[in-house]
């Protein structure tokens, strides 16, 4: 019994660590490249790489797994509250606490493996990764203005929507043909209002549009700050590992509880036999009856579990 009690104590703390790992995994799932996928859903242009399904499903998965992790931690705390880690003899409350934990751990494990497999498929196969795939998006990729001579002065709008002058000359297709970045003063008097130092727009403003297919290969040029990797799988592999860990922990708790139950029955039988030998005749008779009853229960259980041979 001492060995079993040491094992059950260790197992309770392992279960607490496993429950905490489930919670932490939920928090870190959308890290690395996976955490940047949502940036490819533009408020104006829509889904740039066909990733909306993955983004919505992954956010729902994380929210649910966080809640499941918290409940799992609470159920481990319940087992500690019922002294499942130190009690020599288990009572109904102990079995109830252990049963709730094991049942919920199985729910968490299979939710993990099903959802992680689904998300991995959405990430690798549903997103448009290759060039030329997906519908076409007309993007305002360049804004520019013309000077008095009709030359185009190139500049972009930064991520905050502010004008970001670069002083490149471009052709009518938006291709860079000459850089005057090293000598911006040559154009500054045409752009800067000398009166108040603010940007002036005394010239014609044009917008250049370009049709870009909605896939990562073609869109990544404009989203260079948020690179993605279609072969990134460690977030998903870690989820499969968590499935195995949670499932193994639940199985170990069940086996340890069965071991406990068997040892408890053995101790009860020994105590009954001792009382039969040392007590009064009435105590001996009661103890003998208890032993016989326990033995009959074991025989009936063994008979029910054994296969029936056909004649």
WOKA-V908203 format. One line per field, one symbol per residue. psi: psi as a letter, one per 40 degrees, with the letter a starting at -180 (. if undefined). A space follows every 50 residues. Layout:
psi: ???
This chain:
psi: dddddddddddddddddddddddddddedfiaddeeddeehhddeahdef eddddddddddddddddddddddddddddddefeeehdhiaddddddddd ddddddddddddddddddddddddddihdiieiiihhhigdhiiiiadee ihhhiihaeeeihghefihiaeeehhdhhfdegeddedeedhhedeeihi geihhihhihhhigiddddddefdegiiheeheddddddddddddddddd dddddddddddddddddddddddddddeaidddddddddddddddddddd ddddeiihhh.
